[in-house]
Amino acid sequence: MKLVSVKMKNFRCYRDERTISVGDLTTIIGRNDVGKSSILEAMEIFFNNGMVKLDSGDCHVDASDRVIEISCEFTDLPTQLILDAQAQTTLDDNFLLIENDTLRIKKTFNCNTARPKEEVFVCANHPTADRYSDLLELSNTALKKRLNDLKIPVAGVQLNSNPSIRRAIWDACPDLKLSEVDIPLAKENGKRIWEKLSEHLPMFALFQSDRASRDSDSEVQDPMKLAVATALAEPAIKAKLADVVLAVKDKAEELAQRTHETLAEIDPSLAGQLTVEFKSDPKWAGLFHLELNSDKGIPVNKRGSGVRRLILVSFFRAEAERKLAEGSNRKIIYAIEEPETSQHPHNQRILLESFQDLATQPGCQVLLTTHSPGFASYLPIDSFRFLRWGDDGKPKIESPTDDTWEAIVETLGIVPDNRVRVLLCVEGPTDVTALKYLSGALHQDDPTILNLANDHRVAFVVLGGGTLSHWVNNHYLKEL
């Protein structure tokens, strides 16, 4: 399943319901303390509730009912799945989709207690007619009773299949009174449906900008533990370890036997009560702890903060990709807060290209937050989600439009390059590439011809648009 939007209500600064659309690559931009991190942390709570655990303090101070709502909407849904019984069915056949044929799952957290209580719902265009609205909550026995009570013929109905019984009951109703409602997944049968649905949700991996960067962090140790486990699973190594276990057992039993014989000489009655027994084989994985050392044996945690973050981001991605590889057809969402933090501009470009490439891979989505003008200026403009405070003092989430460009540029502080002496206006990015290569080839034969690939006095203006950088240049040059 692919995430297309996230809704929040009563979560931190988002008292009123706010929706952010999500694409393959989504860049959340805005000033400090405007709610960028809260969006990613709301998603972490929805998918995992692990790295970020929700507590009652996350509820908006003015929320009257003290209930937080976080909803996620998905497309690319499984065509067939097993819900509450061992029978293939579809989400559409069970009225579990909203009108645009997407799946919306809502989690609510009641913050009236010290430990917020979680409840899960499917928001769907579902039957509301009496005796036809609660079928998803009924067990097989209850469904068969409902079938009998409504005097619906059982010919052709698979009585051991809940989806088949539900379909027969719904098809017999002249007016199901379809309406968008929240279907609870808390009761016994609903829990089974949620368990099956959750198996298809994307995996969500969050890397926070203000976290500590140590080589003992789980992002580092989990892949290292996996490396140890993989090594221990090698047949050759398993055979050697089995030989070690056997040799230790033989030696230990020999020593134990001697002890037993000596004890028998001292007190035969006591020796008769003793036997030698190995309770379990050794846990080899727990015996190894790996640390990462960089050049000349320098521990990673002694390197600069930028290097530590770069390494941790690499492990974060490697671990997420491992989970993706092990998770059959489940998609994965990478969420990275301010990836440019502590990074040299060269490394920023490497990270930026890496994330853009990752977003094009099947089954991957990438969310970034940033307020760096240099980093944001090279990201595609259709990926932007602009956060700012509205005139009413409430946060606004906007997609880029002609009305918001100037506000975005002012927020990020992007200015045109003042080294430029010549402008080259072209249609699109491929024209830039072609002219750079052609001029480079000509420059090799005649050094008086400019090499456009490395002459900073020449700037390309891509009139077709495509990035915020292009928009800024065009905006400032439009009067020329």
N, C-alpha and C positions, 0 to 999 in steps of 0.2 A: 504494500500500500504506500502511496505517495502523499505526503502532507501538502495541503494547499492553503490552509489558513489556521490561525490560532486566535481564540477569543479569550478575553480575561474580564473578570468583573470582581470588584472589591479586593483586588490583589494589589497591595502596596499603593502606588500612586494612581492606579486605575480603578477608581470607584465606579464610574459608569462603564458599561460594556464597551470594549474597544477590540477591533479586529485588525490583524496584520496578515496580509496575504504572503504566501511563501512560494518561491519558485525553486529552480535547480540551484541558483546562486542568489542569495538574498543578503543585501548589505544594509544594516540598520545604522543610520547616522544621526547625529545630533550632539548637542552640548552635553557637558557633564551633568549628572543627576537629573536627567530628563526621562529615565525609565528604560534605557537600552538593555542594561543587564537584567532588569526585571523580566523582560520578555523571554530571554534565554533561560532564566532560572524558573520561570513558570513552566516552560517546556520540560526542563529537567524534572520538576516535581510531577508533572503529568506522566512522563514516560517511566521514570525510575524512582523518584522520591528517595534518592540515595545520597549523592554528593551534596545536594541541597535538600534539606528536610524542612517541610513546611511546619511552622508553628503559629500559634494564635497571634503573634506580633506581626505576621505578614498581612493580616486583614486590615483594610483601610479604616482609619480611625473614625470616619463618619458613616461606616456601613451600618445600617439600622438592624439588619438581621444577622450580622456577623457570620455570613456564609460566603466563602470564596468559590468562584466558579472558573474553571479552566476547561475550554473545549477545543478539540482538534478535529479538523475536517480532512477527509482523505478521498483520493481517487485511485485509479489503477487497482481496483478491488479484485479479490479472487473470484474467478468465475464459478467455481464449485468449492464448497467447504462443508465440513461436518460441524454442526452446532451442538445440539443437546442430545443427539442420539446417533447411533452408527449408521447414518444415512446421509448421502450427499444432497445438498440443497443450495440455494442461493440467498443472498441478502435481500434481493428484490422480492423473491417469493415469500419471504417472511416479513415484508413491509418494514425493513430496517434501514431504509434510505430516505433522505429528504428529497424534495421535488426535483432537484437538479441531478439526481442519481449519484450523490456522494454520501459517504458515511460520516456522520458527526457523532463523536463520543464526548460526553461531558463528565467531568469529575467535580464534585462539590466537596467542600471541606468545612464542616461546622466548627467554628472557632469559639463557641460559647463554653467550651471545656478546655482544660489545660493542654490536652492532646487532641488536636482537631480530628474529627471523625470523617473518614472518606466514604463517599458513595459514588457509584458509577451508573451512568445512564447512556442509552442510545437515543439521540434526538432523531425522530423519524416521522414520516408521513404515514401514520398508522391508524388502523381501525379504532374508532371510539364508541361504536355502537355497543349497547349493553349485551354482555355475554359473548362478545366477539373481541373485546379489547385486551383481555388478560391471558390469551392463549399461550404466549411465550413464557408465562410464569407457571404453567401447569405441567405436572408430571404426566407420564404416559397413561397411568391409571386415571388421573383426573380428566385427561383429554378424551379418553374413551367414554367416560361417564358423560362428559359434555356432549359428545357425539350422539349418545343414546338419548340424553334429555331433550336435545333439539330434534330428535326423530329423523336424523339424516341417514339415508341408506349407506350401508357399509360396503356395498359391492364396489370392487376396484380400489378400496382403501387398504393400505398396508397398516394393519393395526399395531405392528411393532415399530412403526416409524412415526415419530412425532411430527416431522414436516408434512408427511402424507395426511395425517389426521387434521392438522391445522389447515392445510390447503382445502380439504373437503369441507370443513366447517365454514371457512371464509367464502368459498365458492357458493355455498348455499344461502348466503345472506344477500337480500335484495339491495341493501344500502349499508355499507360498512361505515359511512360517515368518516371518511379519511380526514385527518387533521394532524398538524405537526405537534407531537407530544413528546415528553421525556419518558422513556420506558426504563423502569428500574431494573438493574441487574444484580440485586442483592439477595433475593430469595433463592432457594435451592436450584431450581431449573435455570433462573437467570444467571446464577453464578457459573453454571456450566457453559452457558452461551458466552459469557465474558471471558472465561478461560480459553475458549476456542478462538474468539476474536483477537485476544491479546497475542496469540501466537503469530498473527499476521502483521501486527503493528511494526513500524520501522524501529530499529534500534536507535537510541539517541545518545550521543557522546559529547559531553561538554568540557571545554577547557577554559578555565577562568583566568582573567588577566592578573588578579591580585593575589593568587595563591602562592604559597611557598614553593620554591624550586629546589628540591633536594633529590639526590639520586636514590633515596630510600622510598620515594613516593610510589604509590601503587601503579601509576602509569609506567614507571620504569620497572618495578619489581615484577609486575604481572607478566610482561613479555619475557623477563629473565627466568621467572619460574616456569613459563611455558617452554623456554629453551631447555631447561633442565629436564622437564617432564618428557620432552620429545627425545632428548638424548637417552634417557633411561628406558624409553620404549623401543630403542633400536635392538633388534634381535641379538646382535653380537654382544652388546653391552649387557642385555638381560642374561645371556648365557654366562658371562663372566661374573655377574653379581650372584647368579644362582650357585656358581662354584664357590664363591666367597661364603655365602650363607651355609652351604653344605659343609665346607671346611670348618667354619666356626662351630656349627652344631656338633660335628664329629669330635672336635677338640673339647668343647664344653661338656659333652656327654662323657667323654673319657675322664675328664677331671672330676665330674660329678660322681661317676661310678667309683673312682678311687676314694672320694670322700665318703660315699655310702659304705664301702667295704671297711674303711677305717672306723666309721661310726658303729658298724655292726660288731666289731671287736670290743668296743667300749660298752655298748648297750644294744644288744640284739633286738629288744622289744621296740626301741625308738627307731632303729633303722628300718624296721619292717613297715613303718608308716610313711616313708619317704619315697617319692618317685620323681623322675626327671621328665619335665614337659616344657616345650617351647610354646608360649602363648600365642605369638604372632611373628610374622616376618618383619624385618626392619623397614621403616619408612624412609627410603633413600632420599626422596625429594626434600624432606625436611632437614637433611644434613648439609645442603648446599645453599650458600648465600652469596650472590654475585654482586660486586660493586663495579661501577663503570669508571675506568681510568682513561684519560685522554692522552695526548702527546707527552712523552717522557714520564709516564706513570702518574701524572697529576690527576687527582680525583676530580670528577665532574663538579662536585659541590664546592670546589675551590676555584672554579672558573668564573668568568664574569656572568652577570645576571642574564645578559642577552644570549650567551652561549647556552646557559642552563635551560632557558626557555625554549631555545631552538631545538635542543635535544629532547626536551620533554614533549614538545609539539610533535616531533618525529615519532617518539614512542606512542604517543596518544593516537596518532594516525595508524601506526603499525598494529596496535592492539585492536583498534576499531575495525581495520581491514581483516584481521584474523577472525573476529567475531562474525563479520559479514560472510567470510568464506565458510565458516562453520554453520551458518544459520540458514541454509538452503536458499529460499527465494526472498528472504526478508531484506528490505532496504535499510539504509543507514543514513542518519542525519548527523553531520559534523557541525558543532556550534563552537565557534572560537571567538572569545572576547579579545578585542584589540590586539590582533596578531602582530602588529607593528611595534608593540611595547618593547623597549630596550634593544631594538634591532637596528643595525646599520642599514642605510638605504639599499645597499646591494642585497642584503638578506631579505629586506622587505619585498623587493622585487621577486626574489626566488619564491618566497612564501605566497605572494600574490599569484604568480603564474601556477604554482602548485595547486592552490585552491581552485583557481579557474579551471584547470585541467581536471581536477577531481570532480567538479560539478558536472562535467560532461560525461562522466563514467556512468554506465547503466546502474541503477539502484542507489545512486548517491545524491544527496542534497547537502549544500553547504550554507551555513548562516554565519555572517561576520558582523561584528560591531566595530565602529571606528569613529574617531573625530579627527583623524589625521588627514590634512589636505593632500599631502603627497601620495598617501596610500589610496585614498578614495578617488583621486583624479583619474586613475587608470582602470577603474572598475566600470563595467557596462552600466549605463545610466538606467536601464530598465530593471536593474537589480535593487535600486535604492528604495528604502523605506525611511522617510524623513520624520523624525520625532521633534516636536517643539511644543512649548506651552501655548495654549490658545488664549484669546482675550478674556475668556471666562475663568482662567486659572487652572484649566484642566488639560491633560496631555492630549496631543493630536498625533495621529499616525497618517502620513500622507505619501502617496506615490508621486513620482516626479511628473510635473506638468509645467507648462509655460508660466503658470502663476507662482510655482514654488521654486523655480530654478534660482532666482536671485536670492531668495531666503537661504537656499542650500549653500550657495557660494559664499554668502555673507557669514553663515554659521561656521563653515570650514576655513574661511580665510584664503581661498584660492585666488592667486593673481597670475597674469600671463608672464611668460619668460621675457625678461628685459634684455637678454643678450641677442635677441633676434634682429637681423638687419634686412632679411629678404623673406618674403612670404611665398610659399608655393601652394596654391589652392588646387586640390584634387577631389575626385568624386568619392573614393572609398579607401580603406586601409590597404587593399591589395595594390593600389596605384603607388602608395608610399613604398611598399616593398620592392616593386618593380623598378621604380626610379632610383632607389638606393643601390640596388644591384647593378643596374646599367651604368650609373655614374661611377660606381666603384671599378667596374671593368674598364671604362674609358680612362679613369684616373691612373690606372696602372700603365697605360701606354703614353699618356700625356698628363704629367703632374699639374699642369696649369688648369686642368678641368677639375672642378670641385668634386670632392667625394661627399655626397649628400648623407652618407651613413654616419659620418663623424664630424661634420662641420656644424657647430652650434649657432652659427650666424644665420642659418637657413632653417625656417620652421615650416612644417606642413600643416595646412588647415584642411581637414577632412570635412568637406561641406555636407556629406551625408550623415554626419553625427555619429554617435555610437558610444562615446564616453563623456564623463563630466569634463575632462580636460578639453575635448573638442568643443563642447558647448561653451566653455569659458572663453576660449580663443575666438570663437565665432561671435560671441556676445560682445566682447571688447573691440572686435574689428568690424562690426557690422556697418559702422558709419564710414569706413574707409572705401 
